[in-house]
Amino acid sequence: MENATPASALYVGEVVHRRVHGFHHRLRYRVWMVLADLDELDRLQDRLRLLRRGAFGLITLRTADHGDRSGRPLRLQIEGHLAAAGVDIAGGPIRLLTMPRILGYGFNPISVFFCHTPDGALAALLYEVTNTFRERHSYLIAVPAGQAGPVRQTAEKQLFVSPFMDGDLAYDFTVHPPEEAVSVIVAVRRGDTPILTASFAGRRRPLTDGQLLRAFVTHPLLTWKVTWGIHWEALKMMLKGARYRTRGAPPARPVTVGQGPRHDVARESIVGLAK
């Protein structure tokens, strides 16, 4: 029996960054993201006039912008990474939370794949991180069977993302999976020292042409604004004395397999930073 509520949706909310080590810096931007079930996407794009497939349009969502960018079916790519990590979702749903291209331009600092078993249970999360040099690395972490409430996971940082952060860092993820609301919190630390917390939190809206147009109008030049904002905030941090780090070579492997949370003390401090 088909669910009354479609899996795919819009989530409209805010991105917040808070730097707490070395120097203090905070930013907040209004953004919106699409949650697209990969098995529904073709039908959605046949139905919706504003969510197109191509590289250019008012709003476009291209699976070729994700994964290895080869155009190879995205589900097959994600399932391959899951299999390599020993996770079998048995053909269950894979849902992508991401920003679409706006007027042909797309950039996502982080997109998240929610990987489910056929009964709807969340089996794994894949965090796809892209830097402003268009380099990409993903962090794949299994979710224990029977997991309830927010998902908390950890991975060692592999990809150069910010010129103001060292390489010997770790990510602690706290995720409330998509329902009426969604949130993704990424806390960056060195050992037990918090460095930065970045988060997206949004409320669900139906994925319709009307809501897409509303989001486009109320959040003008979404992806353009994200890239402009990254460089503008970088300038402000340099004026605060941030030290520039040299970019090293990207990771040789496309995916790092992470793990569950370290311990409750670190977890509590991470959640507190995001408030």
URPE-V831718 format. One record per residue. N is the residue number from 1. SS is DSSP state (a for helix, b for strand, c for the rest). PHI is phi as a letter, one per 40 degrees, with the letter a starting at -180 (NA if undefined). BURIAL is b if it has 16 or more other C-alpha atoms within 10 Angstrom, else e. Layout:
n:N ss:SS phi:PHI burial:BURIAL
n:N ss:SS phi:PHI burial:BURIAL
This chain:
n:1 ss:c phi:NA burial:e
n:2 ss:c phi:c burial:e
n:3 ss:c phi:c burial:e
n:4 ss:c phi:c burial:e
n:5 ss:c phi:c burial:e
n:6 ss:c phi:c burial:e
n:7 ss:c phi:c burial:b
n:8 ss:c phi:c burial:b
n:9 ss:b phi:a burial:b
n:10 ss:b phi:b burial:b
n:11 ss:b phi:b burial:b
n:12 ss:b phi:b burial:b
n:13 ss:b phi:a burial:b
n:14 ss:b phi:b burial:b
n:15 ss:b phi:b burial:b
n:16 ss:b phi:b burial:b
n:17 ss:b phi:b burial:b
n:18 ss:b phi:b burial:b
n:19 ss:b phi:c burial:b
n:20 ss:c phi:b burial:e
n:21 ss:c phi:b burial:e
n:22 ss:c phi:g burial:e
n:23 ss:c phi:a burial:e
n:24 ss:c phi:b burial:e
n:25 ss:b phi:a burial:e
n:26 ss:b phi:a burial:e
n:27 ss:b phi:b burial:e
n:28 ss:b phi:a burial:e
n:29 ss:b phi:b burial:b
n:30 ss:b phi:c burial:b
n:31 ss:b phi:a burial:b
n:32 ss:b phi:a burial:b
n:33 ss:b phi:b burial:b
n:34 ss:b phi:b burial:b
n:35 ss:b phi:b burial:b
n:36 ss:b phi:b burial:b
n:37 ss:b phi:c burial:b
n:38 ss:c phi:c burial:b
n:39 ss:c phi:c burial:e
n:40 ss:c phi:c burial:e
n:41 ss:a phi:c burial:b
n:42 ss:a phi:c burial:e
n:43 ss:a phi:c burial:e
n:44 ss:a phi:c burial:b
n:45 ss:a phi:c burial:e
n:46 ss:a phi:c burial:e
n:47 ss:a phi:c burial:e
n:48 ss:c phi:c burial:e
n:49 ss:c phi:c burial:e
n:50 ss:c phi:c burial:b
n:51 ss:c phi:b burial:b
n:52 ss:b phi:c burial:b
n:53 ss:c phi:c burial:b
n:54 ss:c phi:c burial:e
n:55 ss:c phi:c burial:b
n:56 ss:c phi:b burial:b
n:57 ss:c phi:i burial:b
n:58 ss:c phi:d burial:b
n:59 ss:b phi:b burial:b
n:60 ss:b phi:b burial:b
n:61 ss:c phi:b burial:b
n:62 ss:c phi:b burial:b
n:63 ss:a phi:c burial:b
n:64 ss:a phi:c burial:b
n:65 ss:a phi:c burial:b
n:66 ss:c phi:b burial:b
n:67 ss:c phi:g burial:b
n:68 ss:c phi:c burial:e
n:69 ss:c phi:g burial:e
n:70 ss:c phi:c burial:e
n:71 ss:c phi:g burial:e
n:72 ss:c phi:c burial:e
n:73 ss:c phi:d burial:e
n:74 ss:a phi:c burial:b
n:75 ss:a phi:d burial:b
n:76 ss:a phi:c burial:e
n:77 ss:a phi:c burial:e
n:78 ss:a phi:c burial:b
n:79 ss:a phi:c burial:b
n:80 ss:a phi:c burial:e
n:81 ss:a phi:c burial:b
n:82 ss:a phi:c burial:b
n:83 ss:a phi:c burial:e
n:84 ss:a phi:c burial:e
n:85 ss:c phi:c burial:b
n:86 ss:c phi:g burial:e
n:87 ss:c phi:b burial:b
n:88 ss:c phi:b burial:b
n:89 ss:c phi:c burial:b
n:90 ss:c phi:f burial:e
n:91 ss:c phi:g burial:e
n:92 ss:c phi:c burial:b
n:93 ss:c phi:c burial:b
n:94 ss:b phi:b burial:b
n:95 ss:b phi:b burial:b
n:96 ss:b phi:b burial:b
n:97 ss:b phi:b burial:b
n:98 ss:b phi:a burial:b
n:99 ss:c phi:c burial:b
n:100 ss:c phi:c burial:b
n:101 ss:b phi:c burial:b
n:102 ss:b phi:b burial:b
n:103 ss:c phi:f burial:b
n:104 ss:c phi:g burial:b
n:105 ss:b phi:b burial:b
n:106 ss:c phi:b burial:b
n:107 ss:c phi:a burial:b
n:108 ss:c phi:b burial:b
n:109 ss:c phi:d burial:b
n:110 ss:b phi:a burial:b
n:111 ss:b phi:b burial:b
n:112 ss:b phi:b burial:b
n:113 ss:b phi:b burial:b
n:114 ss:b phi:c burial:b
n:115 ss:b phi:b burial:b
n:116 ss:b phi:b burial:b
n:117 ss:c phi:c burial:b
n:118 ss:c phi:d burial:e
n:119 ss:c phi:c burial:e
n:120 ss:c phi:g burial:e
n:121 ss:c phi:c burial:b
n:122 ss:b phi:c burial:b
n:123 ss:b phi:b burial:b
n:124 ss:b phi:a burial:b
n:125 ss:b phi:b burial:b
n:126 ss:b phi:b burial:b
n:127 ss:b phi:c burial:b
n:128 ss:b phi:b burial:b
n:129 ss:b phi:b burial:b
n:130 ss:b phi:b burial:b
n:131 ss:c phi:c burial:b
n:132 ss:c phi:c burial:e
n:133 ss:c phi:c burial:e
n:134 ss:c phi:g burial:e
n:135 ss:c phi:c burial:e
n:136 ss:b phi:b burial:b
n:137 ss:b phi:a burial:b
n:138 ss:b phi:b burial:b
n:139 ss:b phi:b burial:b
n:140 ss:b phi:b burial:b
n:141 ss:b phi:b burial:b
n:142 ss:b phi:c burial:b
n:143 ss:c phi:b burial:b
n:144 ss:c phi:d burial:e
n:145 ss:c phi:d burial:e
n:146 ss:c phi:g burial:e
n:147 ss:c phi:d burial:e
n:148 ss:c phi:b burial:e
n:149 ss:c phi:g burial:e
n:150 ss:c phi:c burial:e
n:151 ss:b phi:c burial:b
n:152 ss:b phi:b burial:b
n:153 ss:b phi:a burial:b
n:154 ss:b phi:b burial:b
n:155 ss:b phi:a burial:b
n:156 ss:b phi:c burial:b
n:157 ss:c phi:c burial:b
n:158 ss:c phi:b burial:b
n:159 ss:c phi:b burial:b
n:160 ss:c phi:c burial:b
n:161 ss:c phi:b burial:b
n:162 ss:c phi:b burial:b
n:163 ss:c phi:c burial:e
n:164 ss:c phi:b burial:b
n:165 ss:c phi:b burial:b
n:166 ss:c phi:c burial:b
n:167 ss:c phi:c burial:b
n:168 ss:c phi:c burial:e
n:169 ss:c phi:b burial:b
n:170 ss:b phi:b burial:b
n:171 ss:b phi:b burial:b
n:172 ss:b phi:b burial:b
n:173 ss:b phi:c burial:b
n:174 ss:b phi:b burial:b
n:175 ss:b phi:b burial:b
n:176 ss:b phi:c burial:b
n:177 ss:c phi:d burial:b
n:178 ss:c phi:c burial:b
n:179 ss:c phi:b burial:e
n:180 ss:c phi:c burial:e
n:181 ss:b phi:b burial:e
n:182 ss:b phi:a burial:b
n:183 ss:b phi:a burial:b
n:184 ss:b phi:b burial:b
n:185 ss:b phi:b burial:b
n:186 ss:b phi:b burial:b
n:187 ss:b phi:b burial:b
n:188 ss:b phi:b burial:b
n:189 ss:b phi:a burial:b
n:190 ss:b phi:b burial:e
n:191 ss:c phi:g burial:e
n:192 ss:c phi:c burial:e
n:193 ss:b phi:c burial:e
n:194 ss:b phi:c burial:b
n:195 ss:b phi:b burial:b
n:196 ss:b phi:a burial:b
n:197 ss:b phi:b burial:b
n:198 ss:b phi:b burial:b
n:199 ss:b phi:a burial:b
n:200 ss:b phi:b burial:b
n:201 ss:b phi:b burial:b
n:202 ss:b phi:a burial:b
n:203 ss:b phi:b burial:b
n:204 ss:b phi:c burial:b
n:205 ss:b phi:b burial:b
n:206 ss:c phi:c burial:e
n:207 ss:c phi:c burial:b
n:208 ss:c phi:b burial:b
n:209 ss:a phi:c burial:e
n:210 ss:a phi:c burial:e
n:211 ss:a phi:c burial:e
n:212 ss:a phi:c burial:b
n:213 ss:a phi:c burial:e
n:214 ss:a phi:c burial:e
n:215 ss:a phi:c burial:b
n:216 ss:a phi:c burial:b
n:217 ss:a phi:c burial:e
n:218 ss:a phi:c burial:e
n:219 ss:c phi:b burial:b
n:220 ss:c phi:c burial:e
n:221 ss:c phi:f burial:b
n:222 ss:a phi:d burial:b
n:223 ss:a phi:c burial:b
n:224 ss:a phi:c burial:b
n:225 ss:a phi:c burial:e
n:226 ss:a phi:c burial:b
n:227 ss:a phi:c burial:e
n:228 ss:a phi:d burial:e
n:229 ss:a phi:c burial:e
n:230 ss:a phi:d burial:e
n:231 ss:a phi:c burial:e
n:232 ss:a phi:c burial:e
n:233 ss:a phi:c burial:e
n:234 ss:a phi:c burial:b
n:235 ss:a phi:c burial:e
n:236 ss:a phi:c burial:e
n:237 ss:a phi:c burial:b
n:238 ss:a phi:c burial:e
n:239 ss:a phi:c burial:e
n:240 ss:c phi:c burial:e
n:241 ss:c phi:h burial:e
n:242 ss:c phi:c burial:b
n:243 ss:c phi:c burial:e
n:244 ss:c phi:c burial:e
n:245 ss:c phi:b burial:e
n:246 ss:c phi:c burial:e
n:247 ss:c phi:c burial:e
n:248 ss:c phi:c burial:e
n:249 ss:c phi:c burial:e
n:250 ss:c phi:c burial:e
n:251 ss:c phi:d burial:e
n:252 ss:c phi:c burial:e
n:253 ss:c phi:b burial:e
n:254 ss:c phi:c burial:b
n:255 ss:b phi:b burial:b
n:256 ss:b phi:b burial:b
n:257 ss:b phi:c burial:b
n:258 ss:c phi:c burial:b
n:259 ss:b phi:a burial:b
n:260 ss:b phi:c burial:b
n:261 ss:c phi:c burial:b
n:262 ss:c phi:c burial:e
n:263 ss:c phi:a burial:e
n:264 ss:a phi:c burial:e
n:265 ss:a phi:c burial:e
n:266 ss:a phi:c burial:b
n:267 ss:a phi:c burial:b
n:268 ss:a phi:c burial:e
n:269 ss:a phi:c burial:e
n:270 ss:a phi:c burial:b
n:271 ss:a phi:c burial:b
n:272 ss:a phi:c burial:e
n:273 ss:a phi:c burial:b
n:274 ss:c phi:c burial:b
n:275 ss:c phi:c burial:e
